[in-house]
């Protein structure tokens, strides 16, 4: 017993404040991108060719556009660009409410907006979440699980991961939705009482990610269900997921 | 040459396709069966379609004691005599061959769908695609027997799979595990490659094994295109692979503690696991190691300050995890739940061809890092950790031993990082008509990528064998005679990958 107490004391307080007071992510984190707003010189397409998932495009003026829903945050575009037009900042805030808000230019991302007053009133101060992995690689799942550890302590925000869809307000879906999980996902959604939210976590759940276009997958949750929150990343950092959820609930503003 | 005329070769050594022993199917079967009975292990067994009628079967045998591999091939058409009745290790491989290529292993005792994929081979009869989970499950009948069906959607944040228990009261007589829910078509997409997306798909084949699969794939490709990976890159790859093992093993020990209601270790390991994920992020920005491995080397260097910081965090991590985990071995309530639960004998582990901590916990002395050392493991050695009893306790304790040894290994490497470049441009395109087997000891066990190139140097086939492919039958067997309430504990003690299996 004494060793348990000693070990506990040694651990100290592990819970981080949120939003964090100081930068706790790696200086090498590839978070929110920063794109040049000027048209790319000449007919340079180096980054477009380097991107493994066709997330980049040029608009009519030749200005870069990045689809964060497809992006794997691999950094191949940054490394390929001879003009330094692409950077990745360590800003973890990336979650948005609408699919089109993921198509970014420059450095602006329209972050997720608060849920309708009526829905927030029904949910009260809590949000019960049921996770469904639908072809997820266990990358997003791992960093969702982390939110329940003492470090992120999801419970303090009134958010809880529950065992049954019948107890849930929201489904947190990961993976591109494999054909073999389609039926199970739809049944899980039907079993969830309304009003209900769907959150797409990770590039697979938003666009199919690295598996987009495969016959065995459905290129994301939105092909089958309405989505209320998109959390990009491959996988998203736990702070990115937490930030997105709290924005919906009006528990986060900055 | 060994006595059967099989040519021994090494992990990561490219062979001319024509150097593979080509045998008539009867001799192919007998050779594999006898070699496995003699102590070799079936590391991979797969098919490659040659034309509309013909399929090449390829078997890769691992001789763990002598650190060499053997490969043999045979041409078949519609069917071949199944190996499974005489060689249980072939069981899932033959179901896979049947499902992917439509070639029937005659006499297979349990020829059922594996991933429930639609038939897309020449000559497949047009029919509705199979419905996932619809198959003949093993069933028992009797007055007091009952069946418990769980999944695909489980209660926790885990991947989907379906489990059927045949029980009498609390006691499990049989467990059948039916997977395929996570199938994303990875192997099919590999054909004709390498494509620009391939490495990213390898990183997400089993996302908790990002480094393991990326490394196995990159090593295979480097063997084919003749790239010599610089020593510094090899060292950083080794560090990343061990960090991946550490985070997962620590998470598993915490989860095992949680499954027996021992919250101190459960809570502490949850946080400490995050510290180790953040060490990987210190190296590359991603907690799971996305982007570390590139063909030809690594994408991130460890400059002196980062090396020192990593070293400092590792020493602190060792102290933290020691205090958290040692509570387990001092707690009689934990030990009484861990000991004798879900035991597999050494003989069972060998017969099924188990790999990784699950095999080592049952006394099987086998570890790719020791038996087939590639990269940095050829220069820096890591002891093999084994136990005898093959129960939950042994699987937990092997992880603990490996945690200590991995930290020691990384610290040793950090103190002696080779100087030089961290990546090398490929010398040439992948060579034509080659065959290579790349093995890597992931945290769950042996990861095997076997690649065959066509006459233009493209990947005609790249077979991926995740350690889970070998080990799921081990979990099913370990449940026999156990209380069904011990399933979560047994399951966690294996902690196998669904997506790594489903691909």
Interface residues (C-beta under 8 A of the other chain):
Chain A: X3 X4 X6 X7 X8 X10 X11 X14 X25 X26 X27 X28 X29 X30 X52 X53 X72 X73 X74 X75 X131 X132 X133 X134 X135 X136 X137 X138 X139 X140 X141 X142 X143 X144 X145 X146 X148 X149 X150 X151 X161 X163 X164 X165 X175 X176 X178 X179 X180 X181 X183 X184 X188 X204 X209 X210 X211 X214 X215 X216 X217 X234 X235 X237
Chain B: X115 X116 X117 X132 X152 X153 X155 X156 X157 X158 X159 X160 X180 X181 X182 X183 X184 X185 X186 X188 X189 X196 X197 X199 X200 X201 X203 X204 X205 X206 X207 X208 X210 X264 X267 X268 X270 X271 X273 X274 X277 X278 X281 X282 X283 X284 X285 X286 X287 X288 X290 X291 X299 X300 X320 X323 X324 X326 X327 X330 X497 X498 X499 X502
